[in-house]
Structure formats: structure tokens, C-alpha cells
Amino acid sequence: MNEAEVIEICREAIIVMLKVVGPVLLAGLVVGVVVSLFQAVTQIQESTLSFIPKMVVIFMITIWLLPFMMSTLGGFTRSLTDRIVAIGASG
């Protein structure tokens, strides 16, 4: 395995990480901005008002996207194991 293959594996790992975590983080960001705007307009400064909605939305998005997350991670794992087998066969 040379340096180019290692860099390619790291690049693929970063892309997989962004695919898996990106939608959840984006949902949390959107909910956080909406709650912050609501708090600024109504002048309600309750700490649970910002925490509970984010927690619920992130949980729901995670459950909804779990099949996509698992298939993405499974595909990446299969490609890594195929590379490991190819290295073992060539060595």
C-alpha cells in the first residue's frame, strides 16, 4: 500500500463521515436558529427551550436516516475489506 492509497482511503472516510453526520448536524443547526429567533422575539430565556427541541429533532432525524447511514457505512466497510483482501493477495 502506497501513500496515494492511504490518502484516498482518508478522503473517502471524510466523505462518508460528512454524508452520515451532515444531515443530523444541519437539522440541529436549523432548529437552533429557529429557537433562538423565537427566544429573541418573545424574550423568553429558558435554557430547556433551546435544548429539548434540538434533542427531539436530532433523535427523529437519526431514526429516519438510520437505513441510509447504515448502508453508507456498510459500503465503506466493504470497500475497505476488499482493499485489505487485495493487499493480502498481492503480498
PDB file of N, CA, C and O in Angstrom, chain B, residues numbered from 101:
ATOM      1  N   MET B 101       0.853  -1.169   0.000  1.00  0.00           N
ATOM      2  CA  MET B 101       0.000   0.000   0.000  1.00  0.00           C
ATOM      3  C   MET B 101       0.901   1.234   0.000  1.00  0.00           C
ATOM      4  O   MET B 101       1.783   1.382   0.846  1.00  0.00           O
ATOM      5  N   ASN B 102       0.658   2.099  -0.955  1.00  0.00           N
ATOM      6  CA  ASN B 102       1.477   3.297  -1.036  1.00  0.00           C
ATOM      7  C   ASN B 102       0.738   4.500  -0.446  1.00  0.00           C
ATOM      8  O   ASN B 102      -0.396   4.386   0.019  1.00  0.00           O
ATOM      9  N   GLU B 103       1.402   5.641  -0.476  1.00  0.00           N
ATOM     10  CA  GLU B 103       0.852   6.839   0.149  1.00  0.00           C
ATOM     11  C   GLU B 103      -0.415   7.327  -0.540  1.00  0.00           C
ATOM     12  O   GLU B 103      -1.314   7.851   0.117  1.00  0.00           O
ATOM     13  N   ALA B 104      -0.496   7.162  -1.846  1.00  0.00           N
ATOM     14  CA  ALA B 104      -1.679   7.609  -2.584  1.00  0.00           C
ATOM     15  C   ALA B 104      -2.923   6.829  -2.163  1.00  0.00           C
ATOM     16  O   ALA B 104      -4.007   7.400  -2.050  1.00  0.00           O
ATOM     17  N   GLU B 105      -2.767   5.530  -1.932  1.00  0.00           N
ATOM     18  CA  GLU B 105      -3.907   4.721  -1.491  1.00  0.00           C
ATOM     19  C   GLU B 105      -4.364   5.119  -0.088  1.00  0.00           C
ATOM     20  O   GLU B 105      -5.562   5.146   0.194  1.00  0.00           O
ATOM     21  N   VAL B 106      -3.418   5.424   0.781  1.00  0.00           N
ATOM     22  CA  VAL B 106      -3.765   5.856   2.142  1.00  0.00           C
ATOM     23  C   VAL B 106      -4.511   7.187   2.103  1.00  0.00           C
ATOM     24  O   VAL B 106      -5.502   7.368   2.810  1.00  0.00           O
ATOM     25  N   ILE B 107      -4.036   8.113   1.279  1.00  0.00           N
ATOM     26  CA  ILE B 107      -4.710   9.404   1.146  1.00  0.00           C
ATOM     27  C   ILE B 107      -6.110   9.215   0.572  1.00  0.00           C
ATOM     28  O   ILE B 107      -7.046   9.891   1.000  1.00  0.00           O
ATOM     29  N   GLU B 108      -6.265   8.317  -0.380  1.00  0.00           N
ATOM     30  CA  GLU B 108      -7.579   8.038  -0.965  1.00  0.00           C
ATOM     31  C   GLU B 108      -8.537   7.454   0.075  1.00  0.00           C
ATOM     32  O   GLU B 108      -9.710   7.825   0.111  1.00  0.00           O
ATOM     33  N   ILE B 109      -8.052   6.554   0.910  1.00  0.00           N
ATOM     34  CA  ILE B 109      -8.886   5.973   1.971  1.00  0.00           C
ATOM     35  C   ILE B 109      -9.302   7.055   2.971  1.00  0.00           C
ATOM     36  O   ILE B 109     -10.452   7.082   3.409  1.00  0.00           O
ATOM     37  N   CYS B 110      -8.388   7.932   3.328  1.00  0.00           N
ATOM     38  CA  CYS B 110      -8.723   9.027   4.253  1.00  0.00           C
ATOM     39  C   CYS B 110      -9.738   9.971   3.633  1.00  0.00           C
ATOM     40  O   CYS B 110     -10.653  10.429   4.318  1.00  0.00           O
ATOM     41  N   ARG B 111      -9.593  10.267   2.361  1.00  0.00           N
ATOM     42  CA  ARG B 111     -10.545  11.134   1.676  1.00  0.00           C
ATOM     43  C   ARG B 111     -11.929  10.503   1.657  1.00  0.00           C
ATOM     44  O   ARG B 111     -12.923  11.179   1.924  1.00  0.00           O
ATOM     45  N   GLU B 112     -12.001   9.211   1.344  1.00  0.00           N
ATOM     46  CA  GLU B 112     -13.286   8.511   1.338  1.00  0.00           C
ATOM     47  C   GLU B 112     -13.904   8.478   2.733  1.00  0.00           C
ATOM     48  O   GLU B 112     -15.120   8.608   2.876  1.00  0.00           O
ATOM     49  N   ALA B 113     -13.067   8.304   3.768  1.00  0.00           N
ATOM     50  CA  ALA B 113     -13.574   8.279   5.145  1.00  0.00           C
ATOM     51  C   ALA B 113     -14.174   9.630   5.528  1.00  0.00           C
ATOM     52  O   ALA B 113     -15.205   9.682   6.199  1.00  0.00           O
ATOM     53  N   ILE B 114     -13.547  10.707   5.111  1.00  0.00           N
ATOM     54  CA  ILE B 114     -14.076  12.039   5.418  1.00  0.00           C
ATOM     55  C   ILE B 114     -15.395  12.265   4.691  1.00  0.00           C
ATOM     56  O   ILE B 114     -16.324  12.831   5.266  1.00  0.00           O
ATOM     57  N   ILE B 115     -15.490  11.836   3.445  1.00  0.00           N
ATOM     58  CA  ILE B 115     -16.738  11.989   2.691  1.00  0.00           C
ATOM     59  C   ILE B 115     -17.853  11.174   3.330  1.00  0.00           C
ATOM     60  O   ILE B 115     -18.979  11.655   3.452  1.00  0.00           O
ATOM     61  N   VAL B 116     -17.550   9.942   3.740  1.00  0.00           N
ATOM     62  CA  VAL B 116     -18.557   9.110   4.412  1.00  0.00           C
ATOM     63  C   VAL B 116     -18.999   9.759   5.716  1.00  0.00           C
ATOM     64  O   VAL B 116     -20.189   9.770   6.032  1.00  0.00           O
ATOM     65  N   MET B 117     -18.058  10.294   6.467  1.00  0.00           N
ATOM     66  CA  MET B 117     -18.402  10.959   7.722  1.00  0.00           C
ATOM     67  C   MET B 117     -19.340  12.141   7.472  1.00  0.00           C
ATOM     68  O   MET B 117     -20.310  12.325   8.207  1.00  0.00           O
ATOM     69  N   LEU B 118     -19.060  12.937   6.448  1.00  0.00           N
ATOM     70  CA  LEU B 118     -19.918  14.082   6.139  1.00  0.00           C
ATOM     71  C   LEU B 118     -21.302  13.636   5.681  1.00  0.00           C
ATOM     72  O   LEU B 118     -22.298  14.278   6.012  1.00  0.00           O
ATOM     73  N   LYS B 119     -21.374  12.541   4.921  1.00  0.00           N
ATOM     74  CA  LYS B 119     -22.671  12.027   4.484  1.00  0.00           C
ATOM     75  C   LYS B 119     -23.504  11.540   5.658  1.00  0.00           C
ATOM     76  O   LYS B 119     -24.719  11.736   5.685  1.00  0.00           O
ATOM     77  N   VAL B 120     -22.859  10.909   6.623  1.00  0.00           N
ATOM     78  CA  VAL B 120     -23.585  10.322   7.743  1.00  0.00           C
ATOM     79  C   VAL B 120     -23.979  11.377   8.766  1.00  0.00           C
ATOM     80  O   VAL B 120     -25.109  11.364   9.255  1.00  0.00           O
ATOM     81  N   VAL B 121     -23.084  12.277   9.095  1.00  0.00           N
ATOM     82  CA  VAL B 121     -23.315  13.220  10.184  1.00  0.00           C
ATOM     83  C   VAL B 121     -23.906  14.543   9.690  1.00  0.00           C
ATOM     84  O   VAL B 121     -24.576  15.237  10.454  1.00  0.00           O
ATOM     85  N   GLY B 122     -23.672  14.895   8.446  1.00  0.00           N
ATOM     86  CA  GLY B 122     -24.102  16.184   7.920  1.00  0.00           C
ATOM     87  C   GLY B 122     -25.582  16.490   8.076  1.00  0.00           C
ATOM     88  O   GLY B 122     -25.924  17.555   8.591  1.00  0.00           O
ATOM     89  N   PRO B 123     -26.478  15.599   7.651  1.00  0.00           N
ATOM     90  CA  PRO B 123     -27.903  15.904   7.790  1.00  0.00           C
ATOM     91  C   PRO B 123     -28.347  16.098   9.239  1.00  0.00           C
ATOM     92  O   PRO B 123     -29.203  16.939   9.515  1.00  0.00           O
ATOM     93  N   VAL B 124     -27.785  15.341  10.151  1.00  0.00           N
ATOM     94  CA  VAL B 124     -28.158  15.466  11.567  1.00  0.00           C
ATOM     95  C   VAL B 124     -27.682  16.811  12.116  1.00  0.00           C
ATOM     96  O   VAL B 124     -28.426  17.500  12.814  1.00  0.00           O
ATOM     97  N   LEU B 125     -26.459  17.176  11.805  1.00  0.00           N
ATOM     98  CA  LEU B 125     -25.938  18.462  12.271  1.00  0.00           C
ATOM     99  C   LEU B 125     -26.690  19.636  11.646  1.00  0.00           C
ATOM    100  O   LEU B 125     -26.948  20.639  12.312  1.00  0.00           O
ATOM    101  N   LEU B 126     -27.035  19.509  10.378  1.00  0.00           N
ATOM    102  CA  LEU B 126     -27.780  20.570   9.711  1.00  0.00           C
ATOM    103  C   LEU B 126     -29.164  20.743  10.342  1.00  0.00           C
ATOM    104  O   LEU B 126     -29.623  21.869  10.533  1.00  0.00           O
ATOM    105  N   ALA B 127     -29.821  19.640  10.660  1.00  0.00           N
ATOM    106  CA  ALA B 127     -31.131  19.723  11.319  1.00  0.00           C
ATOM    107  C   ALA B 127     -30.997  20.393  12.688  1.00  0.00           C
ATOM    108  O   ALA B 127     -31.828  21.226  13.051  1.00  0.00           O
ATOM    109  N   GLY B 128     -29.973  20.041  13.439  1.00  0.00           N
ATOM    110  CA  GLY B 128     -29.748  20.670  14.731  1.00  0.00           C
ATOM    111  C   GLY B 128     -29.476  22.158  14.606  1.00  0.00           C
ATOM    112  O   GLY B 128     -29.931  22.951  15.430  1.00  0.00           O
ATOM    113  N   LEU B 129     -28.732  22.535  13.571  1.00  0.00           N
ATOM    114  CA  LEU B 129     -28.444  23.947  13.331  1.00  0.00           C
ATOM    115  C   LEU B 129     -29.715  24.724  13.008  1.00  0.00           C
ATOM    116  O   LEU B 129     -29.939  25.806  13.550  1.00  0.00           O
ATOM    117  N   VAL B 130     -30.544  24.172  12.127  1.00  0.00           N
ATOM    118  CA  VAL B 130     -31.782  24.854  11.738  1.00  0.00           C
ATOM    119  C   VAL B 130     -32.701  25.018  12.943  1.00  0.00           C
ATOM    120  O   VAL B 130     -33.254  26.097  13.159  1.00  0.00           O
ATOM    121  N   VAL B 131     -32.869  23.957  13.727  1.00  0.00           N
ATOM    122  CA  VAL B 131     -33.725  24.047  14.907  1.00  0.00           C
ATOM    123  C   VAL B 131     -33.153  25.050  15.901  1.00  0.00           C
ATOM    124  O   VAL B 131     -33.911  25.810  16.504  1.00  0.00           O
ATOM    125  N   GLY B 132     -31.853  25.072  16.083  1.00  0.00           N
ATOM    126  CA  GLY B 132     -31.232  26.021  16.989  1.00  0.00           C
ATOM    127  C   GLY B 132     -31.465  27.463  16.575  1.00  0.00           C
ATOM    128  O   GLY B 132     -31.732  28.316  17.421  1.00  0.00           O
ATOM    129  N   VAL B 133     -31.367  27.746  15.276  1.00  0.00           N
ATOM    130  CA  VAL B 133     -31.600  29.106  14.789  1.00  0.00           C
ATOM    131  C   VAL B 133     -33.064  29.500  14.975  1.00  0.00           C
ATOM    132  O   VAL B 133     -33.356  30.622  15.390  1.00  0.00           O
ATOM    133  N   VAL B 134     -33.984  28.582  14.671  1.00  0.00           N
ATOM    134  CA  VAL B 134     -35.410  28.881  14.829  1.00  0.00           C
ATOM    135  C   VAL B 134     -35.741  29.147  16.294  1.00  0.00           C
ATOM    136  O   VAL B 134     -36.456  30.100  16.605  1.00  0.00           O
ATOM    137  N   VAL B 135     -35.228  28.312  17.192  1.00  0.00           N
ATOM    138  CA  VAL B 135     -35.496  28.507  18.622  1.00  0.00           C
ATOM    139  C   VAL B 135     -34.866  29.812  19.108  1.00  0.00           C
ATOM    140  O   VAL B 135     -35.470  30.525  19.909  1.00  0.00           O
ATOM    141  N   SER B 136     -33.680  30.126  18.642  1.00  0.00           N
ATOM    142  CA  SER B 136     -33.028  31.381  19.044  1.00  0.00           C
ATOM    143  C   SER B 136     -33.824  32.597  18.570  1.00  0.00           C
ATOM    144  O   SER B 136     -33.970  33.573  19.304  1.00  0.00           O
ATOM    145  N   LEU B 137     -34.331  32.534  17.355  1.00  0.00           N
ATOM    146  CA  LEU B 137     -35.173  33.624  16.868  1.00  0.00           C
ATOM    147  C   LEU B 137     -36.441  33.743  17.705  1.00  0.00           C
ATOM    148  O   LEU B 137     -36.868  34.847  18.043  1.00  0.00           O
ATOM    149  N   PHE B 138     -37.039  32.607  18.037  1.00  0.00           N
ATOM    150  CA  PHE B 138     -38.238  32.621  18.880  1.00  0.00           C
ATOM    151  C   PHE B 138     -37.931  33.223  20.251  1.00  0.00           C
ATOM    152  O   PHE B 138     -38.715  34.014  20.775  1.00  0.00           O
ATOM    153  N   GLN B 139     -36.798  32.852  20.823  1.00  0.00           N
ATOM    154  CA  GLN B 139     -36.419  33.397  22.122  1.00  0.00           C
ATOM    155  C   GLN B 139     -36.147  34.897  22.046  1.00  0.00           C
ATOM    156  O   GLN B 139     -36.491  35.639  22.966  1.00  0.00           O
ATOM    157  N   ALA B 140     -35.538  35.339  20.964  1.00  0.00           N
ATOM    158  CA  ALA B 140     -35.244  36.765  20.822  1.00  0.00           C
ATOM    159  C   ALA B 140     -36.527  37.574  20.639  1.00  0.00           C
ATOM    160  O   ALA B 140     -36.646  38.675  21.176  1.00  0.00           O
ATOM    161  N   VAL B 141     -37.476  37.041  19.892  1.00  0.00           N
ATOM    162  CA  VAL B 141     -38.726  37.762  19.652  1.00  0.00           C
ATOM    163  C   VAL B 141     -39.577  37.820  20.912  1.00  0.00           C
ATOM    164  O   VAL B 141     -40.149  38.864  21.229  1.00  0.00           O
ATOM    165  N   THR B 142     -39.665  36.705  21.630  1.00  0.00           N
ATOM    166  CA  THR B 142     -40.548  36.657  22.804  1.00  0.00           C
ATOM    167  C   THR B 142     -39.833  37.018  24.094  1.00  0.00           C
ATOM    168  O   THR B 142     -40.481  37.163  25.131  1.00  0.00           O
ATOM    169  N   GLN B 143     -38.535  37.164  24.059  1.00  0.00           N
ATOM    170  CA  GLN B 143     -37.709  37.458  25.234  1.00  0.00           C
ATOM    171  C   GLN B 143     -37.838  36.392  26.325  1.00  0.00           C
ATOM    172  O   GLN B 143     -37.713  36.685  27.514  1.00  0.00           O
ATOM    173  N   ILE B 144     -38.089  35.161  25.902  1.00  0.00           N
ATOM    174  CA  ILE B 144     -38.103  34.031  26.834  1.00  0.00           C
ATOM    175  C   ILE B 144     -36.696  33.442  26.826  1.00  0.00           C
ATOM    176  O   ILE B 144     -36.222  33.001  25.779  1.00  0.00           O
ATOM    177  N   GLN B 145     -36.033  33.427  27.954  1.00  0.00           N
ATOM    178  CA  GLN B 145     -34.660  32.929  28.026  1.00  0.00           C
ATOM    179  C   GLN B 145     -34.593  31.653  28.857  1.00  0.00           C
ATOM    180  O   GLN B 145     -33.829  31.567  29.819  1.00  0.00           O
ATOM    181  N   GLU B 146     -35.376  30.691  28.488  1.00  0.00           N
ATOM    182  CA  GLU B 146     -35.400  29.406  29.183  1.00  0.00           C
ATOM    183  C   GLU B 146     -34.382  28.483  28.511  1.00  0.00           C
ATOM    184  O   GLU B 146     -34.412  28.310  27.293  1.00  0.00           O
ATOM    185  N   SER B 147     -33.490  27.896  29.292  1.00  0.00           N
ATOM    186  CA  SER B 147     -32.432  27.065  28.700  1.00  0.00           C
ATOM    187  C   SER B 147     -32.983  25.767  28.131  1.00  0.00           C
ATOM    188  O   SER B 147     -32.465  25.268  27.132  1.00  0.00           O
ATOM    189  N   THR B 148     -34.019  25.210  28.739  1.00  0.00           N
ATOM    190  CA  THR B 148     -34.581  23.956  28.211  1.00  0.00           C
ATOM    191  C   THR B 148     -35.299  24.190  26.895  1.00  0.00           C
ATOM    192  O   THR B 148     -35.467  23.256  26.112  1.00  0.00           O
ATOM    193  N   LEU B 149     -35.726  25.419  26.637  1.00  0.00           N
ATOM    194  CA  LEU B 149     -36.401  25.716  25.380  1.00  0.00           C
ATOM    195  C   LEU B 149     -35.457  25.550  24.191  1.00  0.00           C
ATOM    196  O   LEU B 149     -35.902  25.227  23.089  1.00  0.00           O
ATOM    197  N   SER B 150     -34.188  25.761  24.398  1.00  0.00           N
ATOM    198  CA  SER B 150     -33.235  25.574  23.298  1.00  0.00           C
ATOM    199  C   SER B 150     -32.717  24.139  23.227  1.00  0.00           C
ATOM    200  O   SER B 150     -32.322  23.677  22.157  1.00  0.00           O
ATOM    201  N   PHE B 151     -32.714  23.438  24.347  1.00  0.00           N
ATOM    202  CA  PHE B 151     -32.125  22.096  24.381  1.00  0.00           C
ATOM    203  C   PHE B 151     -33.101  21.007  23.941  1.00  0.00           C
ATOM    204  O   PHE B 151     -32.751  20.164  23.115  1.00  0.00           O
ATOM    205  N   ILE B 152     -34.297  21.015  24.471  1.00  0.00           N
ATOM    206  CA  ILE B 152     -35.263  19.936  24.227  1.00  0.00           C
ATOM    207  C   ILE B 152     -35.663  19.830  22.752  1.00  0.00           C
ATOM    208  O   ILE B 152     -35.637  18.720  22.220  1.00  0.00           O
ATOM    209  N   PRO B 153     -36.029  20.913  22.059  1.00  0.00           N
ATOM    210  CA  PRO B 153     -36.390  20.755  20.639  1.00  0.00           C
ATOM    211  C   PRO B 153     -35.253  20.211  19.787  1.00  0.00           C
ATOM    212  O   PRO B 153     -35.480  19.384  18.904  1.00  0.00           O
ATOM    213  N   LYS B 154     -34.026  20.670  20.045  1.00  0.00           N
ATOM    214  CA  LYS B 154     -32.887  20.147  19.283  1.00  0.00           C
ATOM    215  C   LYS B 154     -32.701  18.657  19.523  1.00  0.00           C
ATOM    216  O   LYS B 154     -32.456  17.893  18.589  1.00  0.00           O
ATOM    217  N   MET B 155     -32.818  18.252  20.776  1.00  0.00           N
ATOM    218  CA  MET B 155     -32.643  16.842  21.117  1.00  0.00           C
ATOM    219  C   MET B 155     -33.702  15.981  20.426  1.00  0.00           C
ATOM    220  O   MET B 155     -33.387  14.916  19.895  1.00  0.00           O
ATOM    221  N   VAL B 156     -34.941  16.435  20.433  1.00  0.00           N
ATOM    222  CA  VAL B 156     -36.026  15.671  19.819  1.00  0.00           C
ATOM    223  C   VAL B 156     -35.844  15.588  18.305  1.00  0.00           C
ATOM    224  O   VAL B 156     -35.994  14.514  17.723  1.00  0.00           O
ATOM    225  N   VAL B 157     -35.524  16.706  17.666  1.00  0.00           N
ATOM    226  CA  VAL B 157     -35.363  16.709  16.212  1.00  0.00           C
ATOM    227  C   VAL B 157     -34.162  15.865  15.792  1.00  0.00           C
ATOM    228  O   VAL B 157     -34.245  15.116  14.819  1.00  0.00           O
ATOM    229  N   ILE B 158     -33.069  15.976  16.502  1.00  0.00           N
ATOM    230  CA  ILE B 158     -31.889  15.173  16.164  1.00  0.00           C
ATOM    231  C   ILE B 158     -32.184  13.691  16.325  1.00  0.00           C
ATOM    232  O   ILE B 158     -31.752  12.882  15.504  1.00  0.00           O
ATOM    233  N   PHE B 159     -32.916  13.323  17.375  1.00  0.00           N
ATOM    234  CA  PHE B 159     -33.295  11.920  17.569  1.00  0.00           C
ATOM    235  C   PHE B 159     -34.184  11.441  16.424  1.00  0.00           C
ATOM    236  O   PHE B 159     -33.972  10.353  15.890  1.00  0.00           O
ATOM    237  N   MET B 160     -35.177  12.246  16.043  1.00  0.00           N
ATOM    238  CA  MET B 160     -36.096  11.838  14.968  1.00  0.00           C
ATOM    239  C   MET B 160     -35.380  11.738  13.625  1.00  0.00           C
ATOM    240  O   MET B 160     -35.624  10.802  12.865  1.00  0.00           O
ATOM    241  N   ILE B 161     -34.503  12.686  13.327  1.00  0.00           N
ATOM    242  CA  ILE B 161     -33.750  12.649  12.070  1.00  0.00           C
ATOM    243  C   ILE B 161     -32.825  11.433  12.040  1.00  0.00           C
ATOM    244  O   ILE B 161     -32.681  10.784  11.004  1.00  0.00           O
ATOM    245  N   THR B 162     -32.207  11.132  13.167  1.00  0.00           N
ATOM    246  CA  THR B 162     -31.313   9.970  13.226  1.00  0.00           C
ATOM    247  C   THR B 162     -32.085   8.679  12.973  1.00  0.00           C
ATOM    248  O   THR B 162     -31.632   7.825  12.211  1.00  0.00           O
ATOM    249  N   ILE B 163     -33.241   8.533  13.602  1.00  0.00           N
ATOM    250  CA  ILE B 163     -34.057   7.326  13.380  1.00  0.00           C
ATOM    251  C   ILE B 163     -34.512   7.251  11.924  1.00  0.00           C
ATOM    252  O   ILE B 163     -34.497   6.178  11.321  1.00  0.00           O
ATOM    253  N   TRP B 164     -34.915   8.387  11.359  1.00  0.00           N
ATOM    254  CA  TRP B 164     -35.406   8.413   9.983  1.00  0.00           C
ATOM    255  C   TRP B 164     -34.302   8.082   8.980  1.00  0.00           C
ATOM    256  O   TRP B 164     -34.549   7.388   7.993  1.00  0.00           O
ATOM    257  N   LEU B 165     -33.079   8.576   9.228  1.00  0.00           N
ATOM    258  CA  LEU B 165     -31.969   8.372   8.292  1.00  0.00           C
ATOM    259  C   LEU B 165     -31.101   7.161   8.624  1.00  0.00           C
ATOM    260  O   LEU B 165     -30.094   6.924   7.956  1.00  0.00           O
ATOM    261  N   LEU B 166     -31.473   6.398   9.638  1.00  0.00           N
ATOM    262  CA  LEU B 166     -30.649   5.256  10.041  1.00  0.00           C
ATOM    263  C   LEU B 166     -30.398   4.253   8.917  1.00  0.00           C
ATOM    264  O   LEU B 166     -29.266   3.785   8.791  1.00  0.00           O
ATOM    265  N   PRO B 167     -31.397   3.891   8.084  1.00  0.00           N
ATOM    266  CA  PRO B 167     -31.083   2.971   6.976  1.00  0.00           C
ATOM    267  C   PRO B 167     -30.037   3.527   6.015  1.00  0.00           C
ATOM    268  O   PRO B 167     -29.154   2.794   5.570  1.00  0.00           O
ATOM    269  N   PHE B 168     -30.129   4.826   5.688  1.00  0.00           N
ATOM    270  CA  PHE B 168     -29.135   5.450   4.816  1.00  0.00           C
ATOM    271  C   PHE B 168     -27.753   5.442   5.462  1.00  0.00           C
ATOM    272  O   PHE B 168     -26.754   5.153   4.804  1.00  0.00           O
ATOM    273  N   MET B 169     -27.705   5.764   6.758  1.00  0.00           N
ATOM    274  CA  MET B 169     -26.430   5.786   7.467  1.00  0.00           C
ATOM    275  C   MET B 169     -25.792   4.398   7.481  1.00  0.00           C
ATOM    276  O   MET B 169     -24.592   4.257   7.243  1.00  0.00           O
ATOM    277  N   MET B 170     -26.594   3.385   7.758  1.00  0.00           N
ATOM    278  CA  MET B 170     -26.058   2.023   7.827  1.00  0.00           C
ATOM    279  C   MET B 170     -25.588   1.540   6.463  1.00  0.00           C
ATOM    280  O   MET B 170     -24.555   0.878   6.364  1.00  0.00           O
ATOM    281  N   SER B 171     -26.332   1.863   5.408  1.00  0.00           N
ATOM    282  CA  SER B 171     -25.891   1.424   4.075  1.00  0.00           C
ATOM    283  C   SER B 171     -24.615   2.150   3.649  1.00  0.00           C
ATOM    284  O   SER B 171     -23.743   1.556   3.014  1.00  0.00           O
ATOM    285  N   THR B 172     -24.506   3.429   3.997  1.00  0.00           N
ATOM    286  CA  THR B 172     -23.296   4.176   3.662  1.00  0.00           C
ATOM    287  C   THR B 172     -22.089   3.613   4.401  1.00  0.00           C
ATOM    288  O   THR B 172     -21.038   3.392   3.801  1.00  0.00           O
ATOM    289  N   LEU B 173     -22.239   3.381   5.703  1.00  0.00           N
ATOM    290  CA  LEU B 173     -21.132   2.816   6.478  1.00  0.00           C
ATOM    291  C   LEU B 173     -20.819   1.383   6.042  1.00  0.00           C
ATOM    292  O   LEU B 173     -19.656   0.979   6.020  1.00  0.00           O
ATOM    293  N   GLY B 174     -21.850   0.620   5.698  1.00  0.00           N
ATOM    294  CA  GLY B 174     -21.626  -0.751   5.221  1.00  0.00           C
ATOM    295  C   GLY B 174     -20.863  -0.782   3.911  1.00  0.00           C
ATOM    296  O   GLY B 174     -19.964  -1.605   3.733  1.00  0.00           O
ATOM    297  N   GLY B 175     -21.216   0.111   2.987  1.00  0.00           N
ATOM    298  CA  GLY B 175     -20.496   0.183   1.710  1.00  0.00           C
ATOM    299  C   GLY B 175     -19.041   0.574   1.894  1.00  0.00           C
ATOM    300  O   GLY B 175     -18.158   0.024   1.236  1.00  0.00           O
ATOM    301  N   PHE B 176     -18.789   1.526   2.789  1.00  0.00           N
ATOM    302  CA  PHE B 176     -17.412   1.935   3.054  1.00  0.00           C
ATOM    303  C   PHE B 176     -16.624   0.791   3.695  1.00  0.00           C
ATOM    304  O   PHE B 176     -15.463   0.562   3.357  1.00  0.00           O
ATOM    305  N   THR B 177     -17.261   0.081   4.615  1.00  0.00           N
ATOM    306  CA  THR B 177     -16.591  -1.049   5.264  1.00  0.00           C
ATOM    307  C   THR B 177     -16.277  -2.151   4.259  1.00  0.00           C
ATOM    308  O   THR B 177     -15.196  -2.739   4.290  1.00  0.00           O
ATOM    309  N   ARG B 178     -17.232  -2.429   3.363  1.00  0.00           N
ATOM    310  CA  ARG B 178     -16.978  -3.446   2.338  1.00  0.00           C
ATOM    311  C   ARG B 178     -15.818  -3.044   1.433  1.00  0.00           C
ATOM    312  O   ARG B 178     -14.992  -3.885   1.077  1.00  0.00           O
ATOM    313  N   SER B 179     -15.746  -1.761   1.057  1.00  0.00           N
ATOM    314  CA  SER B 179     -14.639  -1.334   0.189  1.00  0.00           C
ATOM    315  C   SER B 179     -13.300  -1.443   0.921  1.00  0.00           C
ATOM    316  O   SER B 179     -12.284  -1.795   0.321  1.00  0.00           O
ATOM    317  N   LEU B 180     -13.305  -1.138   2.228  1.00  0.00           N
ATOM    318  CA  LEU B 180     -12.062  -1.290   2.994  1.00  0.00           C
ATOM    319  C   LEU B 180     -11.637  -2.748   3.102  1.00  0.00           C
ATOM    320  O   LEU B 180     -10.460  -3.071   2.943  1.00  0.00           O
ATOM    321  N   THR B 181     -12.606  -3.634   3.374  1.00  0.00           N
ATOM    322  CA  THR B 181     -12.240  -5.051   3.483  1.00  0.00           C
ATOM    323  C   THR B 181     -11.781  -5.609   2.139  1.00  0.00           C
ATOM    324  O   THR B 181     -10.890  -6.457   2.094  1.00  0.00           O
ATOM    325  N   ASP B 182     -12.382  -5.139   1.040  1.00  0.00           N
ATOM    326  CA  ASP B 182     -11.912  -5.571  -0.283  1.00  0.00           C
ATOM    327  C   ASP B 182     -10.475  -5.113  -0.533  1.00  0.00           C
ATOM    328  O   ASP B 182      -9.676  -5.847  -1.116  1.00  0.00           O
ATOM    329  N   ARG B 183     -10.154  -3.907  -0.093  1.00  0.00           N
ATOM    330  CA  ARG B 183      -8.763  -3.431  -0.242  1.00  0.00           C
ATOM    331  C   ARG B 183      -7.805  -4.235   0.609  1.00  0.00           C
ATOM    332  O   ARG B 183      -6.691  -4.533   0.178  1.00  0.00           O
ATOM    333  N   ILE B 184      -8.230  -4.595   1.832  1.00  0.00           N
ATOM    334  CA  ILE B 184      -7.368  -5.394   2.708  1.00  0.00           C
ATOM    335  C   ILE B 184      -7.125  -6.760   2.085  1.00  0.00           C
ATOM    336  O   ILE B 184      -5.998  -7.255   2.103  1.00  0.00           O
ATOM    337  N   VAL B 185      -8.176  -7.382   1.530  1.00  0.00           N
ATOM    338  CA  VAL B 185      -8.019  -8.682   0.888  1.00  0.00           C
ATOM    339  C   VAL B 185      -7.093  -8.558  -0.331  1.00  0.00           C
ATOM    340  O   VAL B 185      -6.257  -9.431  -0.565  1.00  0.00           O
ATOM    341  N   ALA B 186      -7.241  -7.477  -1.102  1.00  0.00           N
ATOM    342  CA  ALA B 186      -6.385  -7.302  -2.269  1.00  0.00           C
ATOM    343  C   ALA B 186      -4.927  -7.126  -1.876  1.00  0.00           C
ATOM    344  O   ALA B 186      -4.032  -7.609  -2.570  1.00  0.00           O
ATOM    345  N   ILE B 187      -4.684  -6.436  -0.765  1.00  0.00           N
ATOM    346  CA  ILE B 187      -3.312  -6.266  -0.286  1.00  0.00           C
ATOM    347  C   ILE B 187      -2.744  -7.605   0.149  1.00  0.00           C
ATOM    348  O   ILE B 187      -1.593  -7.928  -0.143  1.00  0.00           O
ATOM    349  N   GLY B 188      -3.567  -8.387   0.853  1.00  0.00           N
ATOM    350  CA  GLY B 188      -3.124  -9.703   1.309  1.00  0.00           C
ATOM    351  C   GLY B 188      -2.855 -10.667   0.159  1.00  0.00           C
ATOM    352  O   GLY B 188      -1.932 -11.479   0.226  1.00  0.00           O
ATOM    353  N   ALA B 189      -3.669 -10.574  -0.905  1.00  0.00           N
ATOM    354  CA  ALA B 189      -3.497 -11.458  -2.046  1.00  0.00           C
ATOM    355  C   ALA B 189      -2.264 -11.083  -2.876  1.00  0.00           C
ATOM    356  O   ALA B 189      -1.613 -11.950  -3.458  1.00  0.00           O
ATOM    357  N   SER B 190      -1.952  -9.789  -2.922  1.00  0.00           N
ATOM    358  CA  SER B 190      -0.819  -9.362  -3.737  1.00  0.00           C
ATOM    359  C   SER B 190       0.503  -9.500  -2.985  1.00  0.00           C
ATOM    360  O   SER B 190       1.573  -9.545  -3.593  1.00  0.00           O
ATOM    361  N   GLY B 191       0.413  -9.567  -1.643  1.00  0.00           N
ATOM    362  CA  GLY B 191       1.649  -9.596  -0.838  1.00  0.00           C
ATOM    363  C   GLY B 191       2.138 -10.941  -0.626  1.00  0.00           C
ATOM    364  O   GLY B 191       3.163 -11.129   0.029  1.00  0.00           O
TER     365      GLY B 191
END
